[in-house]
Amino acid sequence: MLWRHDAEALWMAMGSIVNVVLSVGLKRLLNQERPVAGLKSDPGMPSSHAQSIFFTVVFAIASLLEWLGNNALSVGISVLALAFGSYLLVKIASNLVAGLQSWLRVSQKLHTMNQILVGAVVGSIFSVLWYLSWDAVVLEAFNSSLWVRVIVLLACAGFGLGFLTYVIQYWLQDER
């Protein structure tokens, strides 16, 4: 949002928040315990960290390919973004021990490998759907109507404030 200053960046930010809501909903629906249930109170499936990382990476790649087109530069940057996202996913699942990766979140019993992979797949799929919804539905309406612009901007602000409230409440619960 700081770099682009446009409505699509706001749409992406709102999608990130909706992605978190989707993750929380899936955790409650699937209700799959973490490998060691007492470490965290919420279910482990899907990994919300993996889901968020891959939502962001896939959205960034799609935006980049649309912006620069399909050429060597955009493909190279996309590959680097995907590698970086995968590295972050592995970092979620791993611990650096003398520069070598071992499975952190798995070894700490916060997630199983399946929970991390499902999070990555769900985040990627939701990102593609959210990205396509901008071009297929929202963009034309956004450009043609002031009311749609107002609604989208208010929805983005509302989701942002709601997410901030949720995060603050979560932090306060953890401190107790």
N, C-alpha and C positions, 0 to 999 in steps of 0.2 A: 504494500500500500504506500509506503514511503517513497519507493522508487517510481512507481507508475502513476499514482494520483488519478486513477480513473475508476469507473464503475465496475469494470471487470475485476479489478483488484479487491474492491469491496465484496463482490460476489464470491470471490475465492475465500476471503476471510470469513464470510458468513457460512460458506460451505465447510470450512474447517471446523466451525462450531457445530454445525449440523452433523458433521462426521463424528464429533465427540458424543453428541446426543445419541447417534446411531450406535456407537460403541457401548455406551452405558445401557441402552435398551437391549442390545444383543447379549450383553453380559447377564442381564436380569432374565431374559428369555431362555438362554441356553443354560444358565446357572451351573456351569462346570467349575468345580473347585480348582483352586491352584494346587500345585503338587504338595505343598504344605499349607493346609487350610488356615492355620493360625497366623501366618505371617502378615497377611492383609485381609481385611474383612470382605472385600468385594470378590466376585467370581473372576476367574482368569481368562475366560474365552469370550471374545478374542482379545489379544493384547492391544490395549488402546494406544500404547506407544508406537507399535508397528503400524497400526491402522493410521495414525496421524502422520507418521513419517511418509508413508507411501501415498497418502492423499496429497500431501504437499509436493512430493517429488513428481508424481504423475501429472498433477496440474501444472507445475512449472515446465515440464517437458512439453506438454500440449501447447501451452502458451508460447513457449520458445519456438516450436515448430511452426505455429501459425504466424508468429512475428517475423522470423527469419526465412521461413520456407524450408523445404527439404534440401539442404545442401551439406557440404562437408563440415562446415562450422557448426551448424545447428545439430547435426547428428553427433558430432564429437562432443559438444557441450551436453547434449542429452545423455550420451553414454556416461560422461563424467558425473552428471547429476544422479543417474541411476546407480552408478557405482558408489557414490557418496551416500545415497539413501540406503543402499544395501549394506554399506559399511556401518551406518548408524544402526540398522537393524541387527547386524552381527554384534555391534557394541551393546545393544540391548540384551542380546543373547550371550554376550561374552564379557570376559574380564581380561584386561591386558596384564599379562604376567611376563615380565622381562621382554616386552615387545611382542609376545606371541598371544594369539587370541585363544581364550578358552571360554566356556559357556557361563557367563555371569548370571543372567536372569534365570537361566535353566539351572545352573549350579546352586544359585541362592534359593531355588525352589519357588520363584515368583511366577514362572510360566513354564509350560511344556513347549517343546519345539512346535507342536501342532498349533498351539494357541498363538504363537508368534507368526507362523506362516498364514494362518487364517486371518489374523489382523492385517497382514501385508496385502493379502488378496482382496479382502473386503475394502480396505482403504483405497486400493488401486481402482477397483471396479466403481466404487462410489465417486471417486475423483473423475473418472471418464464420464459417468452419467451427469455429474454436476457441471462439468465443463461443457458438455454437449447441450445441456439445457439452457445455458447462457446463449449460445449461438442459435439454437433452434426455437426458443420461446421468448426469452427475456430481452435480448438485445433489441429486436425490432420494436417491441412494446416500449422498452425503456427510451429509445430514441424518438418515438412518435408521440409520447404522452407525458406531460408534466406530472400527472397523478401517479403514473407508474414509477417515475423517477423518485417522487416523494415516498411512495410506499416502499420501494426497494431500499432507499437510504434510511428510512425509519426502521425497517426490518433489520438492516445491518446494524444500526445503532442499538436496537432492542436486543438482538442476539448477542452483540458484544457486551452490553451491560449485564444481561442475564448470565453470560458465561463468567464475567468478572465476579459477579455476586456468588455464583456457584463455586468458583475457585477459592474465594475468600472464606466461604463457609466450610469448604473441605479442609483448608489449612487450619481453621480454628478448631474443627473437630479433631484433627490429628494432634494438636497441641494438648488437648484434654486427656 
